[in-house]
């Protein structure tokens, strides 16, 4: 069965994502499927007891949901999962402050992850075919081109939301699409007028 997307729209959900660790927990839960807090901790390289506060908050706002229980030796452990895959942030202009915080946390995570991977002995080469790549470009897009870019970004998110392969290596992608403000001098030299 194909994963069903989940739109993050509630103000409390948007505010909860202003934390980088909560974004990491969501990423790991999305990739692992039903998992315990101990498994989340292992995937993130963190002690499980450092995650409980954030997991409870994510459960409270509906960004994680109960996925049942399973035997774990002499005890039973709770399982968690995301309410859908991929999880898509659908925010409103009135949430600009929270969106800026979410973006800052995303960029910090992306920078940290890139730096760790680039300095890892497991990384032998850098480039898109090798799983470690960064790039930035700017260009003028027509309405049709912008729609195509949005579709491609959604396609990338769907690819990451596919069922995890035990042979696959965990990767992250951070996508940012933003209209740029133009300076008056740039408009004069290109002939563009508002």
C-alpha positions as CSV (number, residue, x, y, z in Angstrom):
1,X,0.0,0.0,0.0
2,X,1.3,3.5,-1.0
3,X,2.0,5.8,1.9
4,X,-0.6,8.5,2.5
5,X,0.6,12.1,2.9
6,X,-0.1,14.0,6.0
7,X,-0.5,17.8,5.9
8,X,0.8,19.7,8.9
9,X,-1.6,22.6,9.3
10,X,-2.5,23.2,12.9
11,X,-0.7,26.1,14.6
12,X,0.5,23.9,17.5
13,X,2.0,21.5,15.0
14,X,3.8,24.3,13.2
15,X,5.2,25.7,16.5
16,X,6.3,22.2,17.5
17,X,8.5,21.9,14.4
18,X,10.6,25.0,15.4
19,X,12.9,22.5,17.2
20,X,15.6,20.7,15.3
21,X,15.4,17.7,17.5
22,X,11.7,17.3,16.9
23,X,12.3,17.6,13.1
24,X,14.9,14.8,13.5
25,X,12.5,12.6,15.5
26,X,9.8,13.1,12.8
27,X,12.4,12.2,10.0
28,X,13.5,9.1,11.9
29,X,9.9,8.0,12.6
30,X,9.0,8.5,9.0
31,X,11.9,6.5,7.8
32,X,11.7,3.7,10.4
33,X,7.9,3.2,10.4
34,X,6.5,1.9,13.7
35,X,9.3,2.2,16.2
36,X,10.1,2.6,19.9
37,X,11.7,5.5,21.5
38,X,14.8,3.3,22.0
39,X,14.9,2.7,18.2
40,X,14.5,6.5,17.6
41,X,17.4,7.1,20.0
42,X,19.6,4.6,18.2
43,X,18.7,6.0,14.8
44,X,19.6,9.5,16.0
45,X,22.6,8.6,18.0
46,X,20.9,10.0,21.2
47,X,20.0,8.4,24.5
48,X,16.2,7.6,24.6
49,X,15.7,9.5,27.8
50,X,16.7,12.7,26.0
51,X,13.8,12.2,23.6
52,X,10.8,11.6,25.8
53,X,9.9,15.2,26.4
54,X,9.9,15.9,22.6
55,X,8.1,12.6,21.8
56,X,5.3,13.4,24.3
57,X,4.9,16.9,22.8
58,X,4.8,15.5,19.2
59,X,2.2,12.9,20.3
60,X,0.1,15.7,22.0
61,X,0.0,17.8,18.8
62,X,-0.6,14.8,16.5
63,X,2.7,14.7,14.6
64,X,3.3,11.2,16.1
65,X,0.6,8.7,16.8
66,X,0.4,5.5,18.8
67,X,1.2,2.4,16.7
68,X,0.5,-0.2,19.3
69,X,2.7,-2.2,21.7
70,X,5.2,-5.1,21.4
71,X,7.0,-7.4,23.7
72,X,10.6,-6.4,24.5
73,X,11.9,-9.1,26.7
74,X,10.3,-8.7,30.2
75,X,8.4,-5.6,29.3
76,X,6.2,-4.1,26.7
77,X,7.2,-1.1,24.7
78,X,5.1,1.5,23.0
79,X,5.5,2.0,19.3
80,X,5.1,5.3,17.5
81,X,4.7,6.3,13.9
82,X,3.9,9.4,11.9
83,X,0.3,10.0,10.9
84,X,1.3,9.8,7.2
85,X,4.2,9.9,4.7
86,X,5.4,12.3,3.5
87,X,4.5,14.9,6.1
88,X,4.0,18.2,4.4
89,X,4.0,21.6,6.0
90,X,1.0,23.7,4.8
91,X,1.3,26.9,6.8
92,X,-0.3,30.3,6.4
93,X,1.3,33.7,5.9
94,X,0.2,34.6,9.4
95,X,2.6,32.0,10.7
96,X,5.7,33.7,9.3
97,X,7.5,33.8,12.6
98,X,7.0,30.1,13.3
99,X,8.0,29.3,9.7
100,X,11.2,31.3,10.0
101,X,12.1,29.3,13.1
102,X,11.3,26.0,11.4
103,X,13.5,27.0,8.4
104,X,16.4,28.1,10.7
105,X,16.2,24.7,12.5
106,X,16.1,22.9,9.1
107,X,19.1,24.8,7.8
108,X,21.1,24.1,11.0
109,X,20.4,20.4,10.6
110,X,21.3,20.4,7.0
111,X,24.6,22.2,7.6
112,X,25.5,19.9,10.5
113,X,24.6,16.8,8.6
114,X,26.6,17.9,5.6
115,X,29.6,18.7,7.7
116,X,29.5,15.4,9.5
117,X,29.1,13.4,6.2
118,X,31.9,15.4,4.4
119,X,34.3,14.7,7.2
120,X,33.4,11.1,7.6
121,X,35.8,8.4,6.5
122,X,32.8,6.6,5.0
123,X,32.5,9.4,2.5
124,X,34.9,8.8,-0.3
125,X,33.5,11.1,-3.0
126,X,31.2,14.1,-3.0
127,X,28.5,14.6,-5.6
128,X,24.8,13.8,-6.2
129,X,25.6,10.2,-7.3
130,X,27.5,9.6,-4.1
131,X,24.8,10.8,-1.7
132,X,26.6,14.0,-0.6
133,X,25.8,17.2,-2.5
134,X,24.9,20.8,-2.0
135,X,23.9,23.4,-4.5
136,X,22.2,26.7,-4.9
137,X,21.0,28.4,-8.0
138,X,18.7,31.3,-8.7
139,X,16.7,32.0,-11.9
140,X,13.6,33.6,-13.3
141,X,10.7,31.2,-13.4
142,X,7.5,31.6,-15.3
143,X,4.3,30.4,-13.7
144,X,4.5,27.1,-15.7
145,X,8.1,26.5,-14.7
146,X,7.3,27.2,-11.0
147,X,4.6,24.6,-11.1
148,X,7.0,22.1,-12.7
149,X,9.6,22.8,-10.0
150,X,6.9,22.3,-7.3
151,X,5.9,19.0,-8.8
152,X,9.6,17.9,-8.9
153,X,10.0,18.8,-5.3
154,X,6.9,16.8,-4.4
155,X,8.2,13.9,-6.4
156,X,11.5,14.0,-4.4
157,X,9.5,14.0,-1.2
158,X,7.5,11.0,-2.4
159,X,10.7,9.1,-3.2
160,X,12.0,9.6,0.3
161,X,8.6,8.5,1.7
162,X,8.8,5.1,0.0
163,X,9.0,2.0,2.2
164,X,12.5,1.8,3.7
165,X,14.9,-0.7,2.2
166,X,17.1,-2.6,4.7
167,X,19.9,-2.3,2.1
168,X,19.5,1.5,1.8
169,X,21.6,4.1,3.7
170,X,19.6,6.8,5.4
171,X,19.8,10.1,3.6
172,X,18.2,13.5,4.2
173,X,17.2,16.3,1.7
174,X,16.3,19.8,2.6
175,X,14.4,21.7,0.0
176,X,13.9,25.5,0.1
177,X,12.1,27.4,-2.7
178,X,11.8,31.1,-2.1
179,X,11.1,34.1,-4.3
180,X,14.0,36.6,-4.1
181,X,13.6,40.3,-3.7
182,X,15.2,42.2,-6.5
183,X,17.2,45.4,-6.0
184,X,16.3,48.4,-8.1
185,X,19.7,48.3,-9.9
186,X,19.1,44.6,-11.0
187,X,15.7,45.6,-12.4
188,X,17.2,48.5,-14.4
189,X,20.0,46.3,-15.9
190,X,17.6,43.6,-17.0
191,X,14.8,45.8,-18.2
192,X,12.4,44.2,-15.7
193,X,9.8,46.6,-14.2
194,X,7.3,45.9,-11.5
